[in-house]
Structures are given as structure tokens and as C-alpha cells.
Amino acid sequence: MAVGFVLITVSPLKEKEAFEKISSIEEIKEIYPLFGEYDILAKVEAEDIDQIGSIVISKIRAVAGVIDTKTFLTSKSLEGA
């Protein structure tokens, strides 16, 4: 299982619509509105890193009003350290 966090920038006045559409994407497990440089933070879970990339490109960036995304991938390498 791969987990990623996506920071999303949305066109002004499209935040609510984009939030609702992104929250309906099956792989989005948590979603939060933000105030500042980014408008939405979404937690994505998928089979692997490649699938997270595909979700960001084909599902999140396809939502009307989404201008930009920045994706952070997590690692389990620090567990038990």
C-alpha cells in the first residue's frame, strides 16, 4: 500500500465545487480545506506509487478548477528506527 499527500491549488470561487468532487474520488481517504498558498490537502491511498501518480493526473487534475498539485509520497523506512 502506498500513501501520498496532495496539496491542491484551485481557481478562485471554485474551491467548494473542487473539494466536493475530489472528496468523491474513491482513493481519497482524507481531505481538508486549507487557507494560504494551497486550497486543499488530500490523502491518497493506492496499490503503489505509480498508481498514486495516475490518480493525481487522471482524477485530481481533471477536476474543473484545479490549477496545480504538489504530491508528497510517504515511506515506512523510519518505522522501528
N, C-alpha and C positions, 0 to 999 in steps of 0.2 A: 504494500500500500504506500502510495506517495501522497504527500500533503504539500500544498502550496498556499501562499497568501498573495492575493492580488489587490494592489492599490489601483483604483479606477478613477479617472477624471471624466466628468460628464459635462456636456454643454449646459450653460445656464438655463434654468427653468425646465430642464429635462430630468432632474435628479430623482423625483418621486417615480416617474414612469420607468426609468432605467433600474432603480432599486427594485421595483416590483418584478420586472422581467428577469433580472439577474437572480433574484431570490427564488424564482421558479425553476431554475436550472437544476436538474437532479443532483449533479456533483457538488453543488454549493451547499456546504454543511453549516456555515455560519456567515452572517452578513451584517455589517454595521455602517450607518451613515457617519461621515466624518465632516469636520469643519476645518478648512485650511487648504493646503495645496492639492489634496486629493478629496474626492467626494464620497467614495465607498471603499470599504475594506471587505473582501470576501475570502473565506477559507474554502479551498477546493480539495477534495479527496478523489483519487483515481488509482487505477492499477499501477501506473508507473509515471515517470517524469515526462515521457513523450506524450502520454495521454493528457497530462495537465496542460502541456503546450497546445495540444489540439483543442482542448476545451476553451482555453483563453482566446485562441484565434478564431475558431469557428462558432463559438457560442457567446462569449462575453463581448468580444469586439464587434460582433454582428448586431448587438442591441443598439437601437436608434438612440443617438445622443452620446454614446461612448466615444470620447476623443482619444484617450490614451490609457495604457495599462502599464504597470510595473509589477513583475512577478518575482516572488521570493520562494525558493524551494527549501524544504526543511531536511534535516539529516538526523539520524539516530546515533551518529558517531560519538556524541558526548554522553550518551546514556551509560551509566555504570563507571564513568571515568573518575 
